[in-house]
Amino acid sequence: MKKPDLQYLGEFIKLFSFKGEIILYSEASSDTIDNIESIFVEIDKSYIPYEILRIKSHKKNIYRIRLKNVSTESEANTFLKKNVFIQKTKNSISNNFVDNFEIYNNNEFVGVVISTINKTGQTIIEVKMSKKNVLIPLADELITEISHEEKKINMILPEGLLDI
């Protein structure tokens, strides 16, 4: 699987038990996490798929995960500090993954995402600019790059959209 086909989900931060459970930190909504059946773990710049046997909310943004074929503490230990991804879907960036991200238009700072609106068929982000808030469609056609590590989205916005 190539990285462009994947979306950042979070990071394995510690072990939970000696039976191979791993703690995942993710800012994804619990609805998104609850529906995941498999993940991709970044290992040596490759993305290795793993089937999820069980996933359970542990604390806010913290989840206990049990992966297929990982049943010991030493096996689970190899996953620590590894980035976790899920396969991109049509609506994959719409689940509050982008709150507090910085938005750039042609590499020029626009503002910070303060909320995500999913009530219409199109996901819309509300961006706080210096003097006002603007609504921007979160469409794949407008996005040129997403950096989850830096919490940045670079877009090419239609002319006049920020003036509304």
C-alpha positions as CSV (number, residue, x, y, z in Angstrom):
1,M,0.0,0.0,0.0
2,K,1.3,3.5,-0.9
3,K,1.1,6.4,1.6
4,P,-1.1,8.5,-0.7
5,D,-3.8,5.8,-0.3
6,L,-3.6,6.0,3.5
7,Q,-4.6,8.4,6.1
8,Y,-2.8,9.0,9.4
9,L,-4.7,7.6,12.3
10,G,-2.4,7.9,15.3
11,E,0.6,6.3,17.0
12,F,1.2,3.3,19.2
13,I,2.4,4.8,22.5
14,K,2.8,1.9,25.0
15,L,1.9,-1.7,25.8
16,F,-1.3,-2.5,27.8
17,S,-0.8,-6.1,28.9
18,F,1.5,-9.0,28.6
19,K,-1.0,-10.6,26.2
20,G,-0.1,-8.3,23.3
21,E,-2.5,-5.4,23.6
22,I,-1.1,-2.1,22.5
23,I,-2.3,1.5,23.3
24,L,-3.1,3.7,20.4
25,Y,-3.2,7.5,20.7
26,S,-5.5,9.0,18.0
27,E,-7.5,12.2,17.7
28,A,-10.0,10.5,15.4
29,S,-13.6,10.4,16.6
30,S,-14.6,7.2,18.5
31,D,-17.2,6.5,15.7
32,T,-14.3,6.2,13.3
33,I,-12.2,4.1,15.6
34,D,-15.0,1.7,16.4
35,N,-15.6,0.9,12.7
36,I,-12.0,0.1,11.8
37,E,-11.3,-3.6,10.9
38,S,-7.7,-3.2,9.8
39,I,-4.8,-0.8,10.1
40,F,-1.5,-0.2,8.4
41,V,1.6,0.2,10.5
42,E,4.6,2.1,9.2
43,I,7.7,-0.1,9.6
44,D,10.9,0.9,7.8
45,K,9.0,3.2,5.4
46,S,6.7,0.4,4.4
47,Y,3.0,0.1,5.4
48,I,2.2,-3.3,6.7
49,P,-1.5,-4.3,7.1
50,Y,-2.8,-5.8,10.3
51,E,-6.2,-7.1,11.1
52,I,-7.8,-5.8,14.3
53,L,-9.2,-8.5,16.6
54,R,-10.5,-6.1,19.3
55,I,-10.4,-2.4,19.8
56,K,-11.7,-0.7,23.0
57,S,-11.8,2.9,24.2
58,H,-9.5,3.3,27.2
59,K,-9.5,7.0,27.9
60,K,-10.1,10.2,25.8
61,N,-8.1,9.7,22.5
62,I,-6.6,6.5,23.9
63,Y,-7.6,3.0,22.6
64,R,-6.6,-0.5,23.5
65,I,-6.0,-2.6,20.4
66,R,-5.4,-6.3,20.0
67,L,-4.0,-7.3,16.6
68,K,-4.3,-10.7,14.8
69,N,-1.0,-12.7,15.2
70,V,0.3,-10.5,18.0
71,S,-0.2,-12.3,21.3
72,T,2.9,-11.6,23.4
73,E,4.5,-8.6,25.1
74,S,7.7,-9.0,23.0
75,E,5.7,-9.1,19.7
76,A,3.7,-6.1,20.7
77,N,6.8,-4.2,21.8
78,T,7.9,-4.0,18.1
79,F,5.0,-1.7,17.4
80,L,5.8,1.0,20.0
81,K,6.3,4.5,18.6
82,K,5.1,3.4,15.2
83,N,2.7,5.5,13.1
84,V,-0.7,3.9,12.3
85,F,-2.7,4.6,9.2
86,I,-6.1,3.5,7.8
87,Q,-7.1,3.2,4.2
88,K,-8.4,6.4,2.7
89,T,-12.1,6.5,1.9
90,K,-14.1,9.1,0.2
91,N,-15.0,10.7,3.5
92,S,-11.8,9.8,5.3
93,I,-10.7,13.4,6.2
94,S,-14.2,14.5,7.4
95,N,-14.2,13.0,10.9
96,N,-12.8,15.9,12.9
97,F,-9.3,14.8,12.0
98,V,-8.5,18.4,10.9
99,D,-9.6,20.5,13.9
100,N,-6.8,22.9,14.9
101,F,-5.0,22.3,11.6
102,E,-3.4,25.3,9.8
103,I,-4.9,26.0,6.4
104,Y,-2.7,27.4,3.6
105,N,-3.8,28.6,0.1
106,N,-0.9,28.2,-2.4
107,N,1.5,28.0,0.6
108,E,0.2,31.3,2.1
109,F,-1.3,31.0,5.6
110,V,-5.1,31.5,5.7
111,G,-6.1,30.5,9.3
112,V,-6.8,27.7,11.7
113,V,-9.6,25.1,11.5
114,I,-12.0,25.7,14.4
115,S,-14.7,23.2,13.5
116,T,-15.8,20.6,10.9
117,I,-19.4,20.6,9.6
118,N,-20.6,17.2,8.3
119,K,-24.4,17.8,8.1
120,T,-24.5,18.3,4.3
121,G,-23.3,15.9,1.7
122,Q,-20.1,18.0,1.6
123,T,-17.7,18.3,4.5
124,I,-17.1,22.0,5.3
125,I,-14.4,23.4,7.6
126,E,-14.8,26.6,9.5
127,V,-11.5,28.5,9.4
128,K,-10.6,31.4,11.8
129,M,-8.8,34.1,9.8
130,S,-7.4,37.2,11.4
131,K,-10.6,39.3,11.1
132,K,-13.4,36.8,10.3
133,N,-14.4,33.1,10.0
134,V,-14.8,31.5,6.6
135,L,-16.3,28.3,5.4
136,I,-14.3,26.2,3.0
137,P,-15.3,22.9,1.4
138,L,-13.0,20.1,2.4
139,A,-12.8,18.5,-1.1
140,D,-10.1,16.3,-2.4
141,E,-9.9,18.5,-5.6
142,L,-8.9,21.5,-3.5
143,I,-6.3,19.8,-1.3
144,T,-2.7,19.6,-2.5
145,E,-1.1,18.2,0.6
146,I,-2.0,17.2,4.2
147,S,0.7,16.9,6.8
148,H,-0.7,15.3,10.0
149,E,2.6,15.6,11.7
150,E,2.7,19.4,11.2
151,K,-1.1,19.8,11.4
152,K,-1.1,21.6,8.0
153,I,-3.3,21.4,5.0
154,N,-2.2,23.1,1.8
155,M,-5.0,23.9,-0.7
156,I,-5.6,25.7,-3.9
157,L,-8.8,27.6,-3.3
158,P,-11.1,29.2,-5.9
159,E,-10.5,32.9,-6.4
160,G,-12.8,35.0,-4.2
161,L,-13.7,32.2,-1.8
162,L,-11.9,33.9,1.1
163,D,-13.7,37.2,0.4
164,I,-17.2,35.9,1.1
